[in-house]
Amino acid sequence: MDIRIKRIYEPPAKDDGYRLLVDRLWPRGVSKESAHIDEWLKEVGPSNELRKWFGHEPPKYTEFKKRYKQELQAAPQLLEHIRSMAKKHRVSLLYSAHDEEHNQAVVLQEVLLG
């Protein structure tokens, strides 16, 4: 499986494959036309409660990662959906966070490939 992560603010590329937005909220400043996404799977994003608690604060990342993985375990059908797409195409998990190391797409990629 070829599952990559990419900020939605980066220009789309032909080698992105299947472009899957994994944010619960639509990214600020991005129109639906310019996003060039194939699917918005907002249900796979962290819950609103977890997202607000984390606030993209790196010191909270380890605990965020643990809690988010627990949320993902409760949604096996979403993970299987992404894995089935990744068996057919390259999948790019699109996210909007500024921090490229501490975000849900990093955790999701780890879970999917783990």
VENGI-V830836 format. One line per field, one symbol per residue. ss: DSSP state (h for helix, s for strand, l for the rest). phi: phi as a letter, one per 30 degrees, with the letter a starting at -180 (. if undefined). A space follows every 50 residues. Layout:
BEGIN
ss = ???
phi = ???
END
This chain:
BEGIN
ss = llsssssllllllhhhlssssllllllllllhhhhlllsslhhhlllhhh hhhhlllhhhhhhhhhhhhhhhhllhhhhhhhhhhhhhllssssslllll lllhhhhhhhhhhl
phi = .cbcbaddddddbdddidccdccdcdddicdddddhccaccdddddeedd edddhhcedcdedeedddddddddbdddddeddddddcbdccdcbceddd cbadddddedddcd
END
